[in-house]
């Protein structure tokens, strides 16, 4: 799957591409500040700190698809930095499902999870691990960012 040329706008309003933000191992996560799963931010940041210098990054994609995200980029940025100490790249809010889904999610949702199910993002904090060879592994929201199946893929694909 070639995602590198998909345009993204960062949380601070700068145009970029997935390829510019991504590292050889990239975990894309749709996030929401007011979700019961938002403590996963802490674990996502821990992964960023542990593996960031080795060719890994998290890209957070805020979404109000499930009506649990703050109103604007400034509020989201402040919440993430002050509450969770987030340092990984984040994009502006994006739609995940439906006709108006962001092009990144139109591609990512084609990927099947471990049960062979593709399609719509089911909830906040769904994870897509994108590897250097273009392959993508999908993990549903309740799979924690530091779950063995995610960490083993990260570690086995780092330089």
C-alpha positions in Angstrom: 0.0 0.0 0.0 1.5 3.3 -1.0 0.5 6.1 1.4 3.5 8.4 1.1 1.9 11.0 -1.2 -1.3 11.4 0.7 -1.6 15.0 1.8 -2.0 15.7 5.5 -2.4 18.9 7.4 -0.7 19.0 10.8 -2.4 20.1 14.0 -0.6 23.4 13.7 -2.0 23.9 10.1 1.0 23.0 8.0 0.6 21.0 4.8 2.7 17.9 4.5 2.4 14.3 3.3 2.2 11.0 5.0 5.6 10.2 3.6 7.1 13.3 5.2 5.7 12.5 8.7 6.1 8.7 8.6 9.2 6.8 9.6 10.0 3.2 8.4 7.7 1.9 11.1 4.6 4.2 11.7 1.6 3.6 14.0 -1.4 5.6 12.8 -4.0 6.1 15.5 -7.3 7.9 15.3 -7.5 9.7 18.6 -10.2 11.5 20.6 -9.6 13.6 23.7 -12.9 12.8 25.5 -12.9 9.1 24.9 -12.6 6.5 27.7 -9.6 5.1 25.8 -7.7 8.4 25.8 -5.3 7.0 28.5 -3.8 5.2 25.5 -2.1 8.5 24.7 0.3 7.8 27.6 1.3 4.4 26.1 1.6 5.9 22.6 3.9 8.5 23.9 6.0 5.9 25.7 6.4 4.0 22.4 7.4 7.2 20.7 10.1 7.8 23.3 11.3 4.3 23.4 11.5 3.7 19.6 11.5 7.2 18.0 15.3 7.4 17.5 15.3 3.9 15.9 13.0 4.7 13.0 9.5 4.6 14.5 6.8 7.2 15.0 3.2 7.5 16.0 0.9 9.7 14.0 -2.2 10.8 15.8 -5.2 11.6 13.8 -7.9 13.4 15.8 -11.4 12.7 14.8 -14.8 13.7 15.9 -16.3 10.7 14.0 -17.7 9.4 17.3 -18.4 12.9 18.9 -15.7 12.7 21.5 -13.1 15.2 20.2 -12.5 18.8 21.2 -13.8 21.6 18.9 -10.5 22.9 17.4 -6.9 22.1 16.8 -5.7 24.5 19.4 -7.8 22.8 22.1 -6.7 19.4 21.0 -3.0 20.4 21.0 -3.2 21.9 24.4 -5.0 18.9 25.8 -2.5 16.4 24.3 0.6 18.3 25.4 -0.5 19.3 28.9 -2.4 16.1 29.9 -0.3 13.4 28.2 3.0 15.2 27.1 2.4 14.2 23.5 5.4 14.8 21.3 4.5 12.7 18.3 3.1 14.3 15.1 -0.6 14.9 15.0 -2.8 16.0 12.1 -5.9 18.2 12.0 -9.2 16.5 12.7 -10.2 14.1 10.0 -13.2 12.0 9.0 -12.5 8.3 9.2 -15.6 6.6 7.6 -18.0 7.3 4.8 -17.9 9.2 1.5 -16.0 12.2 3.1 -13.4 10.0 4.8 -9.9 11.4 4.6 -7.9 9.8 1.8 -5.5 8.2 4.3 -8.4 6.4 6.0 -10.0 5.5 2.6 -6.8 3.4 2.1 -6.2 2.2 5.6 -9.7 0.9 6.1 -9.1 -1.5 3.2 -6.8 -3.5 5.5 -8.2 -6.5 7.4 -7.8 -7.0 11.1 -6.7 -10.3 12.7 -10.2 -11.6 12.2 -10.2 -10.9 8.5 -12.5 -7.9 8.8 -11.8 -4.7 6.8 -14.0 -1.6 6.5 -15.0 1.2 8.8 -13.1 2.3 11.8 -15.2 1.0 14.7 -14.2 3.4 17.4 -11.5 5.8 18.7 -7.9 4.5 19.0 -8.0 2.0 16.2 -4.4 1.4 15.2 -2.7 0.8 11.8 1.0 -0.2 11.9 2.5 0.8 8.6 5.9 -0.9 7.8 8.6 0.2 5.4 7.6 -2.4 2.8 4.2 -0.8 2.6 2.4 -3.6 4.5 -0.2 -2.5 7.1 -1.4 -4.3 10.2 -4.7 -3.3 11.7 -5.5 -3.4 15.4 -8.9 -2.6 16.9 -9.3 0.1 19.6 -9.2 -2.2 22.7 -5.8 -3.6 21.6 -3.4 -1.6 23.7 -0.6 0.2 21.9 2.0 -1.8 23.8 0.3 -5.2 23.2 2.8 -7.9 22.4 1.6 -8.3 18.8 2.2 -4.6 18.2 5.5 -4.3 20.0 6.9 -7.5 18.3 6.1 -6.0 14.9 7.7 -2.7 15.8 10.9 -4.3 17.1 11.3 -6.8 14.3 10.9 -4.0 11.6 13.3 -1.4 13.1 16.8 -1.0 11.8 
